[in-house]
Amino acid sequence: MSALASSIILDHVVPSHLAGSPERVERSDVWGRMFSFEPGQRYIVEASSGAGKSSLCSFIYGLRTDYSGSISVLGSGSVASLSVSAVCRLRESVLGWLPQQLGLFESLSALDNVLVKNRLTSFLPLSRIREMFECLDIAEKLNVPVRLLSVGQQQRVAVIRALAQPSRFLILDEPVSHLDPDMSLRVSQLIESSVVPDATIIATSVGNRLPLSSFTLLNL
């Protein structure tokens, strides 16, 4: 299989908000150059606030197109030019996603937030979902409305939801920003034990890194 057909390829991508900052683009390991996220690899994308970490995630996921250059996923052609249905197909079976803002339904319970997605994917048995809640020490929060959970607890629910689908590329925007080192490690272990062996993990960090067993560090 060619690299184009198995990777995410960024072809000289520059966010619009950095177009007037060539020195920042030049320092980046990702922006303004040919770069690929390879199958089976783990990446930590690190930078200060405003450098484009969330932008990068949104670009790959097809939520935003305010950049120059192009992005392709598994040889899809430019993501920015794909139809809505084509982007949705990528999200269903290729791109897993944990947004920084989490996007949970506050009126639903922690369990129902995961089940809303799992009913669409039929990916995890209920027993496995319950095991995940136990692993992340929130089993007693299964039936509690998300709005009553702490931010750290909500973050763990969102991690489980992100794992409730098949993913070739799992995109995690600051997944442990509100967790202590012990819980961050448990989240990392759950993620690495849940994805398929050739899945690619892309996690952003503003300093609190997801403690993956091994990774390539990229600076934006």
C-alpha positions as a printed Julia matrix, in Angstrom:
220×3 Matrix{Float64}:
   0.0    0.0    0.0
   1.39   3.43  -0.93
   2.1    6.07   1.69
  -0.63   8.23   0.18
  -3.23   5.48   0.63
  -2.31   4.67   4.22
  -1.5    8.03   5.82
  -2.75  11.52   6.5
  -0.77  13.82   4.21
  -0.4   17.53   4.92
   0.88  19.3    1.81
   2.31  22.67   2.88
  -0.64  23.47   5.15
  -0.59  26.91   6.78
  -3.5   28.13   8.94
  -4.91  31.45   7.77
  -4.12  33.08  11.11
  -0.42  32.25  10.63
  -0.18  33.42   7.02
   1.46  36.66   8.14
   3.91  34.95  10.5
   6.48  33.17   8.3
   8.94  32.85  11.18
   6.42  30.82  13.22
   5.67  28.61  10.23
   9.38  28.06   9.64
   9.87  26.84  13.23
   7.01  24.35  12.98
   7.52  20.62  12.42
   4.17  20.47  10.63
   3.1   23.76   9.07
   4.33  24.86   5.67
   5.96  21.59   4.64
   5.13  18.13   3.35
   4.28  16.03   6.39
   2.55  12.69   6.92
   0.99  10.98   9.92
   1.94   7.35   9.38
  -0.07   4.21  10.23
   0.57   2.67  13.64
   2.53   5.64  14.94
   1.88   7.81  18.0
   2.33  11.58  17.87
   2.27  14.28  20.52
   1.7   17.7   18.95
   2.88  20.31  21.42
   2.74  24.08  21.38
   1.65  27.09  23.35
  -1.92  28.35  23.19
  -2.8   29.93  19.86
  -0.21  28.03  17.83
  -2.85  25.97  16.05
  -3.21  22.67  17.89
  -7.01  22.67  17.82
  -6.9   24.11  14.31
  -4.83  21.15  13.13
  -7.32  18.69  14.6
 -10.27  20.52  13.06
  -8.57  20.69   9.66
  -7.95  16.93   9.59
 -11.48  16.16  10.8
 -12.94  18.36   8.08
 -14.55  20.89  10.42
 -12.56  23.89   9.16
 -11.0   24.89   5.86
  -9.34  28.2    6.78
  -5.88  27.18   5.64
  -3.72  27.09   2.53
  -2.25  23.86   1.16
  -4.12  20.57   1.25
  -4.84  17.62   3.52
  -5.69  14.11   2.35
  -6.74  11.09   4.42
  -5.97   7.63   3.01
  -5.65   9.08  -0.49
  -9.04  10.77  -0.25
  -7.99  13.87  -2.14
  -8.23  17.26  -0.49
 -10.44  16.97   2.6
 -11.55  20.56   2.09
 -12.97  19.64  -1.32
 -14.83  16.49  -0.29
 -18.61  16.3   -0.2
 -20.38  16.25   3.15
 -21.22  12.57   2.67
 -17.58  11.71   1.89
 -16.36  13.51   5.01
 -19.03  11.73   7.08
 -17.82   8.36   5.77
 -14.28   9.18   6.92
 -15.6   10.12  10.36
 -17.64   6.92  10.65
 -14.82   4.44  10.11
 -11.46   6.22   9.83
 -11.26   9.32  12.03
 -11.88   9.1   15.77
 -12.18  12.46  17.5
 -11.98  13.96  20.97
 -12.5   17.74  20.8
 -10.95  19.98  23.41
 -14.41  21.34  24.28
 -15.65  17.72  24.67
 -19.08  18.3   23.1
 -20.99  16.17  25.61
 -24.76  16.38  26.04
 -25.07  17.95  29.49
 -28.61  16.73  30.15
 -27.74  13.09  29.41
 -26.05  10.7   31.79
 -22.41   9.78  31.38
 -23.37   6.36  30.03
 -25.96   7.74  27.61
 -23.38  10.13  26.17
 -21.33   7.1   25.16
 -24.35   5.07  24.07
 -25.57   7.81  21.73
 -22.47   7.22  19.68
 -22.22   3.48  20.21
 -25.77   2.98  18.93
 -24.65   4.51  15.65
 -21.5    2.41  15.41
 -22.5   -0.83  17.22
 -18.79  -1.02  18.02
 -18.59  -1.89  21.73
 -20.66  -4.29  23.83
 -22.22  -2.69  26.88
 -20.04  -4.85  29.12
 -16.9   -3.34  27.57
 -18.21   0.2   28.03
 -18.84  -0.52  31.71
 -15.3   -1.91  32.02
 -13.95   1.33  30.56
 -15.86   3.38  33.12
 -14.4    1.19  35.87
 -10.91   1.5   34.44
 -11.15   5.29  34.58
 -12.67   5.3   38.07
 -16.05   6.74  37.06
 -18.21   3.6   37.28
 -20.3    5.23  40.0
 -21.04   8.12  37.6
 -22.68   5.99  34.89
 -26.18   7.35  35.48
 -25.22  10.84  36.63
 -26.04  13.75  34.26
 -22.84  15.05  32.71
 -23.54  18.59  33.9
 -23.03  17.37  37.47
 -19.59  15.88  36.79
 -16.28  17.64  37.27
 -14.37  18.7   34.16
 -11.9   15.85  34.68
 -14.73  13.32  34.93
 -16.33  14.75  31.8
 -13.0   14.42  30.02
 -12.85  10.72  30.88
 -16.4   10.19  29.59
 -15.4   11.9   26.34
 -12.37   9.62  26.0
 -14.61   6.54  26.28
 -17.01   8.01  23.74
 -14.13   8.61  21.31
 -13.21   4.93  21.58
 -16.76   3.8   20.75
 -16.07   3.59  17.02
 -13.57   2.05  14.6
 -10.63   4.39  13.98
  -7.58   4.28  11.75
  -6.59   7.67  13.13
  -7.54   8.75  16.65
  -7.34  12.54  17.07
  -7.25  13.71  20.7
  -7.18  17.43  21.42
  -5.6   17.89  24.89
  -7.15  14.65  26.2
  -5.65  14.79  29.72
  -5.49  18.54  30.34
  -7.64  18.22  33.5
  -6.24  14.94  34.84
  -3.51  14.13  37.34
  -0.51  11.99  36.31
  -1.97   8.72  37.62
  -5.28   9.15  35.79
  -3.49  10.39  32.67
  -1.54   7.13  32.62
  -4.72   5.09  33.01
  -6.33   6.99  30.14
  -3.27   6.37  27.98
  -3.25   2.66  28.78
  -6.96   2.38  27.99
  -6.51   4.13  24.66
  -3.51   2.05  23.61
  -5.23  -1.2   24.59
  -8.44  -0.25  22.77
  -7.23   0.85  19.33
  -6.27  -1.58  16.58
  -2.51  -2.24  16.26
  -2.06  -0.17  13.1
  -4.11   2.79  14.35
  -2.41   6.17  14.49
  -2.81   8.3   17.61
  -2.47  12.08  17.31
  -2.69  13.88  20.67
  -2.15  17.57  21.25
  -0.66  19.05  24.39
  -0.02  22.45  25.88
   2.28  20.84  28.47
   0.29  18.02  30.07
   1.13  15.23  27.62
  -0.82  12.03  27.15
   1.79   9.54  28.51
   1.89   7.16  25.57
   4.32   4.25  25.73
   6.3    5.76  22.85
   5.69   8.71  20.57
   7.13  11.24  18.14
   7.08  14.76  19.54
   6.07  17.48  17.08
   6.31  21.18  17.8
   3.92  23.62  16.17
